[in-house]
């Protein structure tokens, strides 16, 4: 069997799942979290799958943007698109190095490459006038209102967990580096791509690319990649074990398995919060509609080589 004949699994790692809690947010803590996640990906490689890893950057891109704004009286500020690129480099390094070290410890010969990735968006995407993507640390309502008043931030409450800064989150239309990703995967390389949803870019009339200030949802970008590459399995790794109905209430019920039709009904009933579980569910449905076989939503530590028995929520056509 050649590398290109092996089934492809796309694993999207949430930016929040690399941060355990408010006491473990620094770079070393994120390295440790990436190292733990790498341990759970290695058995999937050993079972004979090709793997493409994507990752979120919601907390991390907010940290970089906040540092830039705090230092604006000392040095130039960093545009949001460049902050996304910075997180691709830093988180990509953490995941790639953790995987390489874990392969070494387990005696696995496996190449790894983290690829800086651009995603084309529509210049007129409505999200540019209606910011919706939560980034950065959680805040109290009072802190959020102060930033809104003093710094001009768009802010919003994030799924009952606190307030966060909101930025535009346009839909990804095309992955610029798709040919390179495909070539690397077919050569047997584990690829880390579309970090933070990819760097948002637009085409000018002359065909040149230009960045845009936004953070693309990483699940939407991961879905685009999975569909374009014909992956049968799409795993969305997040900070909860399973998808739940009536999340955060005394009527909360976790879901082991559901069909796409059931998923659409729950979505229409308002069970999945915007900026949190909703984009994951929307991406799962789109993946299944375009021929995907299964979506698994779970925490990183639940990953295992036997994909059908992963503890989490399994969504099927």
WOCOR-V756713 format. One record per backbone hydrogen bond with DSSP energy under -1.0 kcal/mol. CO is the residue of the C=O (numbers start at 1). NH is the residue of the N-H. E is the energy in kcal/mol with one decimal. If there is no record, write none. Layout:
# WOCOR-V756713
co/nh/e
CO/NH/E
CO/NH/E
This chain:
# WOCOR-V756713
co/nh/e
2/5/-1.1
3/6/-1.3
7/50/-2.6
8/233/-1.1
9/52/-2.2
10/235/-3.3
11/54/-2.6
12/237/-3.2
13/56/-2.7
16/19/-1.6
21/24/-1.9
26/30/-2.0
27/31/-2.4
28/32/-2.2
29/33/-2.2
30/34/-2.6
31/35/-2.5
32/36/-2.2
33/37/-2.3
34/38/-2.3
35/39/-1.4
38/42/-1.8
41/45/-1.4
42/46/-2.5
43/47/-1.3
44/49/-1.6
45/48/-1.8
50/9/-2.5
51/191/-1.3
52/11/-2.9
53/193/-2.3
54/13/-2.8
55/196/-3.5
57/61/-3.5
58/62/-1.2
58/136/-3.0
59/63/-1.8
60/64/-2.1
61/65/-2.2
62/66/-2.4
63/67/-2.5
64/68/-2.2
65/69/-2.0
66/70/-2.5
67/71/-1.7
69/72/-1.2
71/74/-2.2
71/75/-2.5
79/83/-1.8
80/84/-2.0
81/85/-1.8
82/86/-2.5
83/87/-2.0
84/88/-2.0
85/89/-1.9
86/90/-2.5
87/91/-2.5
88/92/-1.3
89/93/-1.9
90/94/-2.0
91/95/-2.6
92/96/-2.8
93/97/-2.9
94/98/-1.9
95/99/-2.5
96/100/-2.7
97/101/-2.5
98/102/-2.2
99/103/-2.9
100/104/-2.0
101/105/-2.3
102/106/-1.8
103/108/-2.8
104/107/-1.0
111/190/-2.9
113/192/-2.8
117/199/-2.7
118/176/-2.2
119/201/-2.4
120/173/-3.2
122/125/-2.2
125/128/-1.8
126/129/-1.5
133/167/-1.8
135/165/-1.1
139/163/-2.8
140/144/-2.4
141/145/-2.4
142/146/-1.8
143/147/-2.2
144/148/-2.4
145/149/-2.2
146/150/-3.4
147/151/-2.2
147/153/-1.4
154/166/-3.5
156/164/-2.4
158/161/-2.4
162/158/-3.4
163/139/-2.8
164/156/-2.0
165/135/-2.3
167/132/-1.5
167/133/-2.6
168/215/-2.6
174/120/-3.0
175/178/-1.6
177/181/-2.3
178/182/-2.7
179/183/-2.2
180/184/-2.4
181/185/-2.5
182/186/-2.5
183/187/-1.2
184/189/-2.4
185/188/-1.6
190/113/-2.4
191/53/-3.1
192/115/-3.2
194/197/-1.9
195/198/-1.9
199/119/-2.5
200/212/-2.2
201/121/-2.7
202/210/-2.0
204/207/-2.0
208/204/-3.3
210/202/-2.5
212/214/-1.1
217/221/-2.0
218/222/-2.4
219/223/-2.4
220/224/-2.1
221/225/-2.2
222/226/-2.9
223/227/-2.6
224/228/-2.5
225/229/-2.3
226/231/-2.4
232/293/-1.7
232/294/-1.7
233/10/-2.1
234/296/-2.1
235/12/-3.2
236/298/-1.9
237/14/-1.8
243/255/-2.8
245/253/-1.9
246/249/-1.8
249/252/-1.5
253/245/-2.9
256/314/-2.6
258/316/-2.0
259/263/-2.4
260/264/-2.3
261/265/-1.8
262/266/-2.4
263/267/-2.3
264/268/-2.6
265/269/-1.6
266/271/-2.0
267/270/-1.5
273/276/-1.6
273/278/-2.6
277/281/-2.3
278/282/-2.8
279/283/-2.1
280/284/-2.3
281/285/-2.5
282/286/-2.1
283/287/-2.3
284/288/-2.2
285/289/-2.6
286/290/-1.4
287/292/-2.5
288/291/-1.5
294/234/-2.1
295/315/-3.1
296/236/-3.1
297/313/-2.6
298/238/-3.0
299/302/-1.8
300/303/-1.8
305/307/-1.6
306/309/-1.6
307/310/-1.5
313/297/-2.4
314/258/-2.3
315/295/-2.4
316/260/-1.5
